[in-house]
Amino acid sequence: MNRVRVAVFAYHDIGYECLKVLIDEDEEIVAVVTHEDDPNEEIWFQSVAEFARMHHLPVYTPSSPNTPAFIDLMRGLAPDLILSFYYRRLLSKELLAIPRLGGINLHGSLLPKYRGRCPVNWVLINGETETGVTLHYMIEKADAGDIIAQRPVSIEMEDTALSLFHKLTDAAAQLFKDTYPVIKTGTAPRIPQDSRLATTFGGRRPDDGRVTWEKSALAIYNLIRAVTRPYPGAFTFYRGSKLYLWAASVNRQASSVNSGLPGTIQQIQLGEGVFVGTGSGNLLLTRLQLEGEEELPADLFAQHYGLQAGERLGE
């Protein structure tokens, strides 16, 4: 099969693993476009730039890929295909018009659901039981182009954002490997998205991890697992200090009848953790950390800081 000239726009683990597929295919990669790591972001994922340089591929890290100068550079490289794997910027129509095979993106949801930023976090926050990855053609509107192929991924009750992201990374690499032969020949399917079914979500900030105790135990649990490490974490307040909730479970045994206002400590049980009342049901907190202090199992945290049943978490 003839080789094609490919420009790869990639970042994060999914970018790393999909670039690896192209390298394993011995494809002609004319450019790897990625991001400079943000010094204010915890970098817990593999480096596309380092991997590309290790394979002697040309690496570019423009602050914007849509400047006239960078578009001219791409025209000079004359790629047959642009591929985007978790690259964080939209590509302009001028850039997408360069390759004869067009531009194709891999998105971390089952489009048209969960277009936009942070789909791995949002599906957990919203209590979904399934997500997946989608290969689709790129147009000016984010995540709205025709679908080529999808691969579903189940979400287990114990999944966190990190475990789910690992599942999505594996699914993305496999989907791309299986689909690439028809992509490079220009025979990939084009399935229009039904915009009536589309949902769109934006980026998340650390402050979005604030717990609202009036919500149900399940809703709070979903937030905790969606933003736990390596993300900034769900938090509340205890005696005026910020308290991070790194792990929890929905308590199915304890009575759903809470005493006191939502956020009230119901019970502290050695070997298990701290039971907290919510707007509906009790939540078992299992890993806690006061800001600037050591993370502890919740029962040991209660002993260490003198947490008592009847106290209330929150502001």
N, C-alpha and C positions, 0 to 999 in steps of 0.2 A: 504494500500500500504506500502511495506517495506521501512524503512528509509535507506538512504545512508549516508555515511560519506563524508562530503564536506569540502574542504579547499577553503576559499574565499579570493581572492586578490582584494582589493577594496579601493577606495578613492573617495572624492568629493560627490556631491549630488546623482549622479547616483549610486555610490557604496553604499551609505547610504540607498537609497530606495530599491535597489535590495537585500541588506542584510536583510532589514526589511521583504521582501517577504519570504525569507528562514526562518526567525525567526517565522513569522506567520504560516508557514507550519510545524513548530515544527521539522525541519530537524536537523540532528546530525552534528553540525558545529564543526570540530575538530581544526580549526585554522582560525583566521582572520589576514591576512597579509596586512599591510597598510604602509603609509609613515609618518615619522615625518614631521610636518608642517615646511615649510621653513620660517625662520624669515624675509626673504626679500620679501616674497610674501604676498599680501593682502588676508587673509583667510576670504572669504565671504560665504563659503559653510559649510554644516553640517559635523561634525566629525565622521568618521567611527569608529575610535579608541574609542572615548567616548561612542558611541552607543553600540559597542561590549562589552566594559567593564561593562556598565550598565546592560547588560544581562549575565554577568559572563562568557563571552566567552574568550578563550585564544587569546591574541593579540601579534603579532610579527611585528617589524618594522626594518627589516634588510636593511642595505644600498644597498645590492644586494641580490636578492633571489636565485642567481645562484652559490653561493659558495658551495664547497663540504660539508661544515658543515651544511649549511641550507638544502641542498638537502637530507643529511642523516637524519636530523630532520623530514623532510616531509615523508621520507620512513618509519620512525618509527611511524608516525601518521597514515599511511596507508589510505589516503583518497580514496574513490571510484571515486571522481570527483573533478576537479579543476575548479573553476569559477573565471573569471576576469571581474571586473566592474570598468572601468576607472582607473585601476592600471597603473602606469606610466612607468613600466619597462617590457621589453620582458622577457618571461620565456624560459629557455633553454630546449632543447630536452630531457635532462636527467630528468628535473623536470616534463615535460609533459608526460614522459613515466611511471610515477608512478601510476596514477589512472587508473583503468580498464575501466572507461567510458571516459577517455581522459580529455582534457582541453578545455573550452569554454569561449569565450570572448564576451563582448557586446561593439560594436563600434558605435560612434555617427554620422554615415552617412549611406547612402544606398550603401553599397559596391556592386561592386568594385570601385565606385566613392569615392573620398576623403578618400583614405587610409592615414594613417600617423597622424600627430599631428594637434591639433587645428581645427578640421573640422567645429565646430560651427562658428568660425571666418571666415574661408575661404569661406564657402558657401555664407555668406553675402557680403564679399568683391567682390566675383564673380557674385553677383546679381542673385543667384539662387532663384527659386520660390518654390522649394520643397527639403527637405532632409529627414532624418529619422534615425532609429536605426536598427542595424543588430546584430543578434546572430550568431556566427560562430565558428567553431572548430579552435583551435590555432595550428599553425605550426611555424617553426623557422622564417619564413618571416612574417613581421608585416601585420596583417589585410588581409592575403591572403588565409586563410583556407576556407574549404567548408562552405557554408551558411546553417544555420538551418531555420531561419525565419527573416522577416523584418517587420517594421511598418513605413509607410510614415508619414511625418509631413509637413504641408504646411507652407510656409514662407510668411508673410504679409509684405507689404511695410513699415509698421511702426515698425516691429520687430527690436529689438536690440539683441546683443549677449546674454544679460541676459534673455530677454523674450523668446528667442528661446531656450536657455538652459533649462529653466523651462518646455517648451513644450517637449523637448527631454527627460527630466527626467521622466515626466509623461508617455511618450510613452515607455521608457525603462522598467519601473516597470511593466507596463501592458503587454508588450511583454514577459518579463521573466515569469511573473505569468501564462500567458496563455500557455507558451511553456514548462515550467518546468516538467509537468507530463511525457512528452515523452522523455525529456532529462534524467530523473532519471531512466527510464526503458531501456535506451539504444536504443530506437526506433526513435530518432530524425532524420529527413531527412538530407541528405548530398548533397547539390547542388553545384557543382564546380563553382568557379568564372571564368568569362571570362576575362583573363588578358589583352585582347586587349582593353577592355573598362575601364581598371583601370586608375585612376588618383591618384597621390601621392603628398602630401603637407607636408612641414616641420613645425617645431615650429616657433613662431613669437617672436620678441624682441620688447621692447618699441620703439626703433628707427624706426621700420617698420611702425609706425603710422604717419610718416612725410607726409604731404599733397603735392602733385604735382599739382599746379593750372592749368597746361596745359592739365590735364585730363578733362573729361566731368564732369558736375555738378552731374550727376547720379553716376559716379564712385567715386567721392569724398564723396558724401552722403553715399554710401555703405561702404566706409572705416570708416567714422565717426561712423555709427551705429554698425559696427563690432567690434570696439575697445573702445567704450564709457564705462563708469563705469559699472561694477567694474574692467574693464581692464584699461591699462595705458593711453588710450586716443589718438585721432588724434591731430596733432599739426602743427602749422606753426610759423611764427615769425612776431612780430609787433614792429617796432622801436627798433629792436635788441634784444627784449625779447621773450622768448618762449611763445606762445599763444595756449592754449588748446581749441579745438572745441568739446564741449561735446554734442551738439545736433544741428540738421539742418533739413531742408526739401528741396526738389527739388522745385524751384519756377516755377510753371506752368503758372502764370499770366504774369509775367514780360517778356519783350522782350528778345529773345535769342540773340539779337545783343548786344555785349558788347562794351563798350567804354574803351579804354586802354588795357594794357596787362593783361593776366590771373592773377587773384589775386587782381585786382583793385576793390576797394569799389565802387559799382554802386549807392547805395541808402541806407539811414538809415531811417527806418520807425518805429515810436513809436507804441508800442503794437505788433509789428511783429518781427523786428530784423534787421539784416544787410545783404543786398544783395551784393554778390560778383560775379564778372565775372570769368568764367573758360574757358577752351579750347573749351567748347560747352555748352552754356546755362548759366543761373545764379543760384547761390545757396543761399538759405536763411539760414544764421546762426542764431540760437536762444539761445544758451547758450555758454558763453565764459569765459575764466579764464587765466589771466596772471600767469605764474609760480610763486608760493609763495604768490599769492594774492587770494582774494575771488572770487568764481564763481558768475557770474551775468547773468541775461537775456541780450541778445546781444544789445538791444536798450539802456538799462541802462548802459551797458559797454561803448557804444559809447559816451554817455553823460559824464560819469565819467572820461574817459581817453581822451576825445576830439578827438575821431575818426572822420575823415572827408571823405565825398565822394571824390574820386579821389586818395586817398592814396592807397598804394599797400601792401598787405600782402605777406610775404615770405622773403627770405633772400636777 
